[in-house]
Amino acid sequence: MFFRPFSAFIASACLMLAGASASAGYQYELLTADGRLIRYLLDSNDQGDMIGSVPSIPGGSLDGFLRSADGSTSFWSTSDYLAYPTSINNAGTIVGVNIPLVGGLPEGFIRSSAGVESPYNFPGALGTIPFGINNDDVISGFYVTPTGRKGFLESLSGTLSRTVEFPGAAETQLFALSNSGLVGGASWDSAGVISPFLYDVSTETFTLLPKPTTGDNYIVSSVNDSGDAIVFGLGSAAGNYRDVSSFVFDASEGTLTQLNVPGAFETYGYDLRNDGSVLGYYQNLDGSFGSFRATDIPEPSSAMFAMIGVVSIAAGIARRRRCLSSRRVDRPSIRSARRA
């Protein structure tokens, strides 16, 4: 692995970041979809349209929903499947995954702004989990193979189709994709240790990130367009893509803040908007759930929060050329996009 000349300095800043105390300060607005409780609130676009899942009526399944910025809401269901819409871009195109109610592998989908849904699978995949779509119609996510999960990027125009694997990792998963070409993700080693990273689409480089708390496993579930703020999700012991706790790292402000809906047992952050607000969902001890919008990113709680090092990290991410530790992967062949 290649290190930049300032790697020792950055490594020191990373240690201080990992050991820093999280500060409080978000205000939480609880959200519904036309009065229905939201089970999963996963993404929004720049206009403020939100997507996610609600329990079906009658229960036993999940319906997808689109809550438009004007407050109007539409719902849809897919027979015999749990519907998980995961991302929406400014054109109103939605991607997501349908999970079979009884056995079977996940099936990706693309839903047009007109509400027409088409199946989507990455070429050669046994099952596909799209997690992001940006305004250039590039999709990010991961897919299932006989030997594990691999990250992918694919454009609807057919100009890009790429498998993304962190060097030496047993599994690689990609999540939200920003409009500036940064993808949040994580790698799994053979022992199940999860390492969060950012992936630069244009340079094909990985940026390993320090963890908010030492000894825990984290993914990067969201990144803003400037690349200086991300959401860390705590990866589950089962090694899947379910978050069990979340932190927001804002390098421009020098803050690391835990998301914590008052009274909730677990808080899950999934969408970091460019205005600094965060969308997500939570669960209570009694099993009940809901969704939220968190606003008011707090000011730095301490001048000793490795400010110089953190700003250096932010500058490196924003330029997308300088990494905490980076490695270029071999450029794969670009083939036309195909949809199953």
N, C-alpha and C positions, 0 to 999 in steps of 0.2 A: 504494500500500500504506500502511495507517495504522499509525503507531507510537505507542506509549504514551509518556507524559512521561519515563519512565526508560529509554527505548530506548538512549540513548548509553551509560549505565552497563551495561546488559545486553549491548550489543554488545561492550564491553570484556571482560566476563566470558566471553563466547563465544570470543573470540580466545584467552584464557588457557586455556580448556577444550580448544580444538582443538590447542593446542601442548603440552598437559600430557603427561607420560610415563605410560604405563600401568603399573600395579603388578601384581605377581603375588600369588597366594595361594589360588587355588581348589584344592580336592582333587577328584580325578576318580574316580568309580566307573564301571567299564565294564559295560554292560548287554547282555543277550541276551533273545530272546523264545523261551522254552521250549527254550533251547540253540541256537537258530538265530541267526546273526549278523544284526543289524539294519542295513539299508542306510540308512534314513531314520527318525529319531525326531523327530517334529514337534510333539507336544502332549500335555498331560495335563489332567485335571480336578482339582477340589479333593480328591476322594477318593484320587487317586493312580493312576487308570486311565490308561494310556499308549497312544498309537496311532502307527502309522507303517507302513513298508514293509519287507519282507524279500524276498530273491531267491527265486523260485519253485523248486520241486523237481519235475521237472528244471529247469535254468536257462533263461534267455532272457526271463524276464518278472519282474514284481514282484507279490507278494501283499500284501494289507493284513493288519494284525494289530491285535488289542486285547489288551494285557497288563494284566489286572486288578490292583487293589491287593493282592489275596491271592496273586498270583504265577501264577494260572492264565492261559492264553493261548489265544486262538482266532484262526484264520486264515481268509481268504477270497480267492478269485481271481475275476477277471472276464475271461472268454474274449476273447482278441485285444486286451487292454488291459493297460497298466501301472497298477497301483492305487496311488494316493497319498492316503491319508486324511490330512487336514491339521489337523483340530480336533475336540475332543470337549467337551461340556458336562457339567454335573453330573447331568443326566437320562440320560446315556449316548448322546445323539444325536451322530452323527459326520457331518461333512461332508468332502468331498475332491474329487479330480478323477481321472478315468480318461483316460489318454493312449493313443491308438491305437498299436498296434505298427507298423502300416504306414500312414503318412500320416494325414490327417484332423486335425480340430481337437479340443482338449480338451473333455471332457464332465463337468460337475459331477455330484455325487451326494449324496444324503442317506441315511444308514443309521440305522435306528431301533435302540433299545436291544435289541429282539428280533432284530436281524440282518436286517431286511427293507430292501433297498436300492432306492431310487427315483431316477430321473434328475432332475437339477436344472439348469435354465438360467435366467439372468436374462432377463426379457422383451426380445425383440429381439436377443439376443446371437448371434453366430456360434459362439462357444465361451465357456465360463464356468469360472473358477478360483476356487471358494470357499476362503478361507484361514482363516476364523474363525467360530465360533458361540459365543455367550455364553449365560448361564443364562436370559436372557429370550427365547431362540430367535431372536435377530437374527443374520443371516449377513453377513459382510464378505468382500470379495474384489475381483476385477476381471474384466472380460469383454472379448472380442475384437469389434471393429467393423471395417468396411472402412477406417477412417482411423486405427486405433490402439486402444490399451487404455484402458479407463475404469474407475474404481473404482465399487463399488456397495455398498449396504446394503439388506437385505430381511428382513422378519420372517416367520416361518412362520404367524403369525396373520393376515397380510394387512393389518396396520395401517401398514406402512412399506415403501416401495419407492422407492429414491432412487439416482440416478446421482451420483457424487461426482467432480468435476474440479477440480484445483488451478488457480487463475486463471492463464491464459496458458500452461499447460503443454501439451506435445505429447501426453503420456501421463500417466495417474495410476493407481497401483496401491495397493490397500489390503491389509493383511495381518491380523495378529491383532487381535481385538476384545476389550477388557476388559469385565468386568461393570459397571464404572462408566461405560461409554459413551465410552471413548477408543479410537481405532484407530491403529495404527502404519501408516505408509505411506511413499510416495516419489513424487516427480514427475520426469518426464523432459522436458528441453527439446529443441529441434530439433537441437542439437549433440550430444545424448546425455549431457549432464551430469545427474547424479541428485542430488536434494536430499531429505533425510529430513524427515519431519514427523509430528506428531500431529494427528489430526482429532477434534474434539469433536462427537459425534452430536447432542447437545441444542441446541447453539448454532450448529452448522454453520460452525465456524471452524477454520482451520489454524494450527498452531504450528510455524514453521520451527525446526529444531534445529541446533546447531553440530555439525560433523563431528569425529569423534575424531582424524583425521589430515587435514591440509590437502591439497587436490589430488586426493583420492580420492572415489569415489562410494559413498554409503551409503543403505541402506533402514532402516526400523525394523521389525524382524521380530516384536517382542513388547513388551508393556507390562504392568506389573502393575496391580492394581485401584486402588491409591492414586495412580497416575500419577507417582510420583517415581522410578521405575526402569524402564529400557528396555534392549532389546538392539539394538545397531546391527549390521547385516550389510553387508559390503562388496559392492556390486553389481558384477556382471560387466561386462566391456567390451561384451558382446553386448547389454546392456540388458534381460536377462530377470530372473526372480525368483530366480535361484540365488545363494546367498551363497558367498563364497570366504574370508571371514574375519569375525570377530565381536568386538565389545566390549560390555561391560556398563557402563552409566552409572547409578550410584546417587547421585542428588542428595541424598538424606537423609544419606548417609555422606560425600559429597564425593569419590567414587572413580570412576575410569575404568579398567576392568580388561580386558585382552585375554584371551579364552578360548584356551587352548593346551593340548590334551591332550599329555602328555609323549611325544615321539617322533613325533608326527603331523605331516604336511606341511600339512594344512589342517584347521581346526576350525570347525564350523558351529553356532552357537547359535540355537535356534528357540523355546524355551518358557521364559519367565521366570516361575517360580512365585512365589506370594505369600510363601513362606517364604525367598525369596532364592536358592534353588537354580535351576540352569539345566539344561534337557535339550537334547540335540542329537546330532550325529554328527560323525565325523571321517574323514579319508582319509590313508593313508600313501603314501610315495613309490613303493612297489611296486604301488599301486593297491588294496591291501586297505583295508577300512573297518571301522567299528564305531560304537557309540553310547555315550553317557556321561550321567551326572548329575554336575554340578559343584556343590559346596557350599562353605560358609565364605567369604562375601563379605569381602574384606580390609578392614582399617582404612585410613583415609586415609594415603597414603605421605608426604605433605608438607603442612605447615600453609599453604603458599603455593599451594595448589590452588584458587585463586579461590573460597574457601569462601563468602564473602558472596554473590558473584554466583551461585554454583551453588545455594545455598539459595533465593535469589530466584527462580531458574528453576523449582525444584521447587515452590515455593509457587504460582507462576503456573500450572503444569500442573495441580496438585491442585485449585485453585479452578476451573480450566477457564474462566476469564474473562479472564485476563491472558496475553498471548502475547508471545513475543519479537518476532514480527511477524505480525499477523493480518489476515485479510480475510474478511468475511462474503460468502458466495455467495448468489445469488438462491435463494430457497426453491422447489424444484420441487414440482409437484403430487404428492400422495400417492395412489397407486393401489393397488388390491388386488394382493396377491402372486399370481403365476401360476407354475406349474412345467410345463416341457415334459415 
